[in-house]
Amino acid sequence: MPTLGLTNTLSFHNMSNPEKQFPMIRVWGTIGWIAANWVISTLAYDKSPNMFYVAGGSGILLGIYSFSLPHTPPPAKGRAFSVRDALGLDALALLKSRAFAAFTLCSFLTCIPLAAYYAFAGDFVGASGFTKIAQTMSFGQISEIGFMLIMPLFFARLGVKWMLLVGMAAWVVRYGLFSAAADEQVEWMVLAGVILHGICYDFFFVTGQIYVDQKSTPAIRGQAQGLLVLVTQGLGLGIGAQVMGRVASANTTAGVRDWGAIWIVPCVFAAVVMVIFFVLFNEKKKQDLTA
């Protein structure tokens, strides 16, 4: 997870117009995710621990490739060591803004039900009759490519608040489709829920990363992106894994899961967070991310 904050920071430092340029770079991460899914299914590793050899090998290649990245000296290079800088306390000052605080809180809360998707969506897809699980899950990333490429147009039309709200609404619809499809194993509903990943991820996470960069300065850009990853992928998903794990256990009898009951919990949770965000998030001035 720390690579998310690091790669975002590196990208933003080397861009003249992150709002337009970042989606075009970030889309290659999505293409990489699709490639990994297809490799896993092609090798029939969907339910095999051998998938972790693929992941580990990819990690080693990424580490080696990192030496070819653009030279990007840290903003604090040459300055004396500061505990304040090391702990990222300057980024915490961003929370003085009510809008930023609302965004951070709702990002954290949204990642709690998100843990259900990361932990159980693959199992659910398999239980719904799909054999090539990883390949089926890649349809979410395929749709993500399309939405990533047209994100600058949505920024111009919708602005930050409505981009984030659309992303949150997509999570609610996805969980609702999964819950409704569970009893009868309605494959088109399951597939539709997977394909919604493009809106779910792009409109919420990528928009959020750009919003954080806009609100920060070059000096604290790395701290701000690290704070976002800590709150979402760290605390949010960490707590969510415990919560949703208990929800899944409570709705499992003799090894059989009641998927309808499991998915309705994150559906309602995400809907409540969406309402909270709509009420609390209100920038004093209009956000123009395409300027």
Buried (B, 14 or more C-beta within 10 A) or exposed (E): EEBBBBBBBBBBBBBEEBBBBBBEBBBEBBBEBBEBBBBBBEBEBBEEEEBEEBEEEBEEEEEEEEEEEEEEEEBBEEEEEEEEBEEBEBBBEBBEBEBBBBBBBBBBBBBBBBBBBBBBBBBBBBBBEBEBBBBBBBBBBBBBBBBBEEBBEBBBEBBBBBBBBBBBBBBBBBBBBBBBBBEEBBBEBBBBBBBBBBBBBBBBBBBBBBBBBBBBEEEBBBBBBBBBBBBBBBBBBBBBBEBBBEBBEEBBEEEEBBBBBBBBBBBBBBBEBBEBBBEBBEBEEEBEBBE
